[in-house]
Amino acid sequence: MIELRSDVKSRPSAGMRAAMASAEVGDSHMGEDPTVVELERRGAVLLGQDEALFLPSATLANQIALRILSRPGDEVLGEESQHIFISEQGGPAVHSGLVCRGLPGQHGKISAAQVRAAVRPDRPHYYPRTRIVALETTHNSAGGAVWQLHELAPVVEAARELGLALHLDGSRMLNAAVALGVPAADLGGPFDTVTLCLSKGLGCPLGALLAGSAELMAEARRLMHLFGGALRQAGIVAAAGLYALDHNVTRLADDHVRARRLAEALAAAGLAVDPARSETNFVQVDVGPLGLTGAEAIRRLAAAGVGLTGTIRPTVLRAVTHLDVSDDDIDRAAVLMPQALGVRG
């Protein structure tokens, strides 16, 4: 199987496994695991924040961030198809009592004008208090789309002028940083809280970082225990994160090149693919023009030995490149996919 369903399907390399096996460990919950401490130190610097917290997943990191930035009954604004709104089981409402207000976006992005228009007037007896603006880069549902720095700055400025907190769901933000050719801190630094997933493009078996100010991270550590995410000898998995930061960041560019090459090959074969939208490691394929449902197309592709998944659009599938996908895999997928979907060149 050519595994293109997600970058979470990547597996720890031999080098990463060796780092995990030899990791120095301690009681992470008591701040005594030196490997976790080092990952958190490096993560904070990487993300442009004062401190960072190692957590089991980016979903947990997002939910803790929203909780520490708000009070029950507050409102969080963001692009309507972002991960925290549609793919975290209603967590903002369940864990923080938040009202989620999705704004229509362009390729996963909203504008400063939309934020200004969406903030509710001060009617404390009626309206929820708009409290947080949450953004996502790269944007999963928008096919790995990247916020350019000049697009991000006006939204951040508007939120600050309005007295709103800012959270960045940066699950794949290192893909964004590599695509832009800028330090990740340039993306994460302007926000109050920022998350980074270690188990996607970085190839770790699990783990995420949540970063912010020292004050916010002190509260996040309390909530880590409240939410059931406290860890003990976590250096074994934190070592994978350190290995990934040393070996798997700059190579994300290879995934981007392979995704663009696949997109161009599929478009040339006659599939409904826009290579310009493959900004990072995603390729979106619309099978609607072929008269296929998403489910039928996924079955055909799997039978041909290529794994893809669906998206929020019923006939649009996604292919996601990662460190276990080779140039040969891309060459084979470019031939097998049009054949499986009935495209005649």
C-alpha positions as CSV (number, residue, x, y, z in Angstrom):
1,M,0.0,0.0,0.0
2,I,1.2,3.5,-0.9
3,E,0.2,5.2,2.3
4,L,-1.1,8.6,1.5
5,R,-4.0,8.7,4.0
6,S,-2.3,11.0,6.4
7,D,1.1,12.0,7.7
8,V,0.1,10.5,11.0
9,K,0.6,7.2,9.3
10,S,4.4,7.7,9.3
11,R,6.4,5.4,11.6
12,P,9.3,6.1,13.9
13,S,12.6,5.5,12.1
14,A,15.4,3.3,13.4
15,G,17.2,6.4,14.6
16,M,14.2,7.7,16.4
17,R,13.6,4.3,18.0
18,A,17.2,4.2,19.2
19,A,16.8,7.7,20.8
20,M,13.7,6.5,22.6
21,A,15.4,3.4,23.8
22,S,18.3,5.3,25.3
23,A,16.3,8.2,26.7
24,E,17.0,9.4,30.3
25,V,13.8,9.6,32.2
26,G,12.2,10.7,35.4
27,D,8.8,11.7,36.8
28,S,7.6,14.2,34.2
29,H,4.5,15.2,36.3
30,M,6.9,16.4,39.0
31,G,9.1,18.1,36.6
32,E,11.9,15.5,37.0
33,D,12.2,14.1,33.5
34,P,15.3,15.7,31.9
35,T,14.3,14.7,28.4
36,V,10.9,16.2,28.7
37,V,12.4,19.3,30.3
38,E,14.8,19.7,27.3
39,L,12.0,19.2,24.7
40,E,9.9,21.8,26.4
41,R,12.8,24.2,26.5
42,R,13.6,23.8,22.9
43,G,10.0,23.8,21.9
44,A,9.4,27.2,23.6
45,V,12.3,28.7,21.7
46,L,11.2,27.1,18.4
47,L,7.6,28.5,18.8
48,G,8.6,32.0,19.9
49,Q,7.2,31.7,23.4
50,D,8.5,31.8,27.0
51,E,7.6,28.2,28.0
52,A,6.2,25.0,26.5
53,L,4.4,22.0,27.8
54,F,4.7,18.4,26.5
55,L,1.3,16.7,26.0
56,P,0.0,13.5,24.6
57,S,-1.8,15.1,21.6
58,A,-2.4,18.4,19.8
59,T,-6.1,18.1,20.4
60,L,-5.5,18.1,24.1
61,A,-3.1,21.0,23.6
62,N,-5.8,23.0,21.7
63,Q,-8.4,22.3,24.3
64,I,-6.2,23.3,27.2
65,A,-5.3,26.5,25.4
66,L,-8.9,27.5,24.8
67,R,-9.7,26.8,28.5
68,I,-6.9,29.0,29.9
69,L,-7.8,31.9,27.5
70,S,-11.5,32.0,28.4
71,R,-14.4,31.7,30.8
72,P,-17.5,29.5,30.3
73,G,-20.0,31.3,28.0
74,D,-17.3,33.2,26.1
75,E,-17.1,33.0,22.3
76,V,-14.3,31.9,20.1
77,L,-14.0,33.1,16.5
78,G,-12.3,31.3,13.7
79,E,-12.5,30.0,10.1
80,E,-15.6,27.7,10.0
81,S,-13.8,24.5,8.9
82,Q,-10.8,24.7,11.2
83,H,-9.8,21.6,13.2
84,I,-10.9,22.8,16.6
85,F,-14.4,23.5,15.3
86,I,-15.1,20.4,13.2
87,S,-12.7,17.6,14.3
88,E,-12.4,17.8,18.1
89,Q,-15.8,16.4,19.2
90,G,-17.2,19.7,20.3
91,G,-14.4,20.0,22.8
92,P,-14.6,23.8,23.2
93,A,-18.2,23.5,24.4
94,V,-17.6,20.4,26.5
95,H,-14.3,21.4,28.2
96,S,-14.6,25.2,28.3
97,G,-18.2,26.1,27.8
98,L,-17.3,28.1,24.7
99,V,-19.6,29.2,21.9
100,C,-17.8,28.5,18.5
101,R,-18.6,31.0,15.8
102,G,-17.3,30.0,12.4
103,L,-16.6,32.6,9.8
104,P,-16.5,31.8,6.1
105,G,-12.9,31.7,4.9
106,Q,-10.8,31.7,1.7
107,H,-8.5,28.7,1.7
108,G,-8.8,28.4,5.4
109,K,-8.2,32.1,6.1
110,I,-10.3,34.9,7.5
111,S,-9.7,38.6,7.3
112,A,-9.2,41.4,9.9
113,A,-12.4,43.0,8.6
114,Q,-14.3,39.8,9.3
115,V,-13.0,39.7,12.9
116,R,-13.9,43.3,13.5
117,A,-17.4,42.8,12.1
118,A,-18.0,39.6,14.1
119,V,-17.1,40.9,17.5
120,R,-20.4,41.4,19.3
121,P,-21.5,44.7,20.8
122,D,-21.3,45.0,24.6
123,R,-24.7,43.7,25.7
124,P,-23.7,41.6,28.8
125,H,-27.3,40.5,29.5
126,Y,-27.7,38.9,26.0
127,Y,-24.6,38.1,24.0
128,P,-21.7,35.8,24.7
129,R,-18.5,37.8,25.2
130,T,-16.2,37.4,22.2
131,R,-12.9,36.4,23.8
132,I,-10.6,34.4,21.4
133,V,-9.6,34.4,17.8
134,A,-8.3,30.9,16.8
135,L,-6.4,30.4,13.6
136,E,-4.9,27.3,11.9
137,T,-1.7,26.9,9.8
138,T,-1.3,24.8,7.8
139,H,-5.0,24.5,7.4
140,N,-6.1,20.8,7.2
141,S,-9.5,21.2,5.6
142,A,-8.1,23.8,3.1
143,G,-5.6,21.2,1.8
144,G,-2.5,22.2,3.8
145,A,-2.9,25.9,3.0
146,V,-0.4,28.3,4.6
147,W,-1.0,31.7,6.2
148,Q,1.4,34.2,4.7
149,L,3.0,36.5,7.2
150,H,1.4,39.5,5.5
151,E,-2.0,37.9,5.8
152,L,-1.6,36.9,9.4
153,A,-0.4,40.3,10.7
154,P,-3.6,42.3,10.1
155,V,-5.7,39.7,11.8
156,V,-3.4,39.6,14.8
157,E,-3.4,43.4,14.9
158,A,-7.2,43.5,14.8
159,A,-7.5,41.0,17.6
160,R,-5.1,42.9,19.8
161,E,-6.9,46.2,19.2
162,L,-10.2,44.5,20.2
163,G,-8.7,43.0,23.3
164,L,-9.1,39.4,22.1
165,A,-6.8,36.5,23.0
166,L,-5.1,34.7,20.1
167,H,-4.6,31.0,19.7
168,L,-2.7,29.3,16.9
169,D,-3.5,25.7,16.1
170,G,-0.1,25.0,14.6
171,S,-0.4,21.3,14.4
172,R,1.5,21.4,11.1
173,M,3.1,24.8,11.6
174,L,6.6,23.6,10.8
175,N,5.3,22.7,7.3
176,A,4.1,26.3,7.1
177,A,7.5,27.6,8.3
178,V,9.4,25.5,5.9
179,A,7.1,26.4,3.0
180,L,7.5,30.1,3.8
181,G,11.3,29.9,4.6
182,V,10.9,31.7,7.9
183,P,11.5,30.7,11.5
184,A,8.6,29.0,13.2
185,A,8.8,31.7,15.9
186,D,7.7,34.3,13.4
187,L,4.4,32.4,13.1
188,G,4.0,31.4,16.7
189,G,5.4,34.4,18.5
190,P,2.5,36.8,18.0
191,F,0.0,34.5,19.7
192,D,-0.9,34.0,23.3
193,T,-0.9,30.2,22.9
194,V,0.4,27.9,20.1
195,T,0.3,24.2,19.5
196,L,2.6,21.9,17.6
197,C,1.9,18.3,16.8
198,L,4.9,15.9,16.8
199,S,3.2,12.9,15.4
200,K,2.4,14.2,11.9
201,G,5.1,15.4,9.6
202,L,7.7,15.0,12.3
203,G,7.2,11.3,12.5
204,C,6.9,10.8,16.2
205,P,4.6,8.0,17.6
206,L,2.7,10.6,19.7
207,G,3.0,13.9,21.5
208,A,2.5,17.6,21.1
209,L,3.7,20.9,22.5
210,L,1.6,23.8,23.9
211,A,3.5,27.0,24.3
212,G,2.8,30.5,25.7
213,S,3.8,32.8,28.5
214,A,5.1,31.5,31.8
215,E,1.9,32.5,33.5
216,L,-0.3,30.7,31.0
217,M,1.8,27.6,31.0
218,A,1.6,27.4,34.8
219,E,-2.2,27.2,34.5
220,A,-1.8,24.8,31.5
221,R,0.2,22.4,33.8
222,R,-2.7,22.4,36.2
223,L,-5.2,21.7,33.5
224,M,-3.0,18.9,32.1
225,H,-3.7,17.0,35.3
226,L,-7.4,18.1,35.3
227,F,-7.9,16.9,31.8
228,G,-6.2,13.6,32.4
229,G,-3.1,14.3,30.4
230,A,-0.4,14.1,33.1
231,L,2.6,11.9,32.2
232,R,5.2,10.1,34.2
233,Q,8.4,8.6,32.6
234,A,7.6,10.5,29.4
235,G,11.2,11.0,28.3
236,I,10.8,7.8,26.3
237,V,8.5,9.6,23.9
238,A,9.9,13.1,24.4
239,A,13.2,11.7,23.0
240,A,11.3,11.1,19.8
241,G,10.4,14.7,19.7
242,L,14.0,15.8,20.2
243,Y,15.2,13.5,17.5
244,A,12.5,14.9,15.2
245,L,13.5,18.5,15.8
246,D,17.1,17.5,14.9
247,H,16.4,15.4,11.9
248,N,12.9,15.8,10.5
249,V,12.2,19.5,10.2
250,T,14.1,20.7,7.1
251,R,13.3,17.5,5.3
252,L,9.6,18.5,5.3
253,A,10.5,20.4,2.1
254,D,10.9,17.0,0.5
255,D,7.3,16.1,1.3
256,H,6.2,19.4,-0.2
257,V,8.1,18.7,-3.4
258,R,6.6,15.2,-3.7
259,A,3.1,16.5,-3.1
260,R,3.5,19.1,-5.8
261,R,4.9,16.6,-8.2
262,L,2.0,14.2,-7.6
263,A,-0.5,17.0,-8.0
264,E,1.0,18.0,-11.4
265,A,1.1,14.4,-12.6
266,L,-2.5,13.8,-11.6
267,A,-3.6,17.0,-13.3
268,A,-1.7,16.1,-16.4
269,A,-3.5,12.7,-16.4
270,G,-6.9,14.4,-16.4
271,L,-7.9,14.4,-12.8
272,A,-9.5,17.4,-11.2
273,V,-6.5,18.6,-9.2
274,D,-5.2,22.2,-8.8
275,P,-1.4,21.9,-8.3
276,A,-1.3,25.5,-7.1
277,R,-3.3,24.6,-4.1
278,S,-0.6,22.0,-3.0
279,E,1.3,24.5,-0.9
280,T,2.7,21.9,1.5
281,N,2.2,18.2,1.8
282,F,-1.4,17.8,0.7
283,V,-3.0,17.0,-2.7
284,Q,-6.7,17.4,-3.1
285,V,-8.5,15.4,-5.8
286,D,-12.1,16.0,-6.8
287,V,-13.7,12.8,-8.1
288,G,-17.1,14.4,-8.7
289,P,-16.4,15.1,-12.4
290,L,-15.8,11.4,-12.8
291,G,-19.3,10.6,-11.5
292,L,-17.8,8.9,-8.4
293,T,-18.6,9.3,-4.8
294,G,-15.8,9.8,-2.4
295,A,-16.4,6.4,-0.7
296,E,-16.4,4.6,-4.1
297,A,-13.2,6.4,-5.2
298,I,-11.4,5.5,-1.9
299,R,-12.4,1.8,-2.4
300,R,-11.1,1.7,-5.9
301,L,-7.8,3.4,-4.9
302,A,-7.3,1.0,-2.0
303,A,-7.9,-2.0,-4.3
304,A,-5.2,-0.6,-6.5
305,G,-2.8,-0.2,-3.6
306,V,-3.1,3.5,-2.9
307,G,-4.5,4.9,0.4
308,L,-6.4,8.2,0.4
309,T,-9.0,9.7,2.7
310,G,-12.0,11.9,2.3
311,T,-12.4,15.5,3.3
312,I,-15.3,17.8,4.4
313,R,-16.3,18.1,0.7
314,P,-18.1,14.9,-0.3
315,T,-16.3,14.3,-3.6
316,V,-12.9,15.6,-2.6
317,L,-10.2,13.2,-1.5
318,R,-6.8,14.1,0.0
319,A,-3.3,12.5,-0.4
320,V,-0.8,13.5,2.2
321,T,2.9,12.9,1.8
322,H,5.3,12.2,4.7
323,L,8.7,10.8,5.5
324,D,7.7,7.2,4.6
325,V,6.6,8.2,1.1
326,S,9.4,7.9,-1.5
327,D,9.9,9.3,-5.0
328,D,9.2,5.8,-6.3
329,D,5.9,5.8,-4.4
330,I,4.9,9.1,-6.0
331,D,5.8,7.8,-9.5
332,R,3.7,4.7,-8.9
333,A,0.7,6.6,-7.4
334,A,0.7,8.9,-10.4
335,V,0.1,5.9,-12.6
336,L,-2.1,3.8,-10.4
337,M,-4.5,6.6,-9.3
338,P,-5.8,7.6,-12.7
339,Q,-6.2,4.0,-13.7
340,A,-8.1,3.1,-10.6
341,L,-10.4,6.0,-11.0
342,G,-11.2,5.2,-14.7
343,V,-9.4,8.1,-16.3
344,R,-8.4,7.4,-19.8
345,G,-5.4,9.5,-21.0
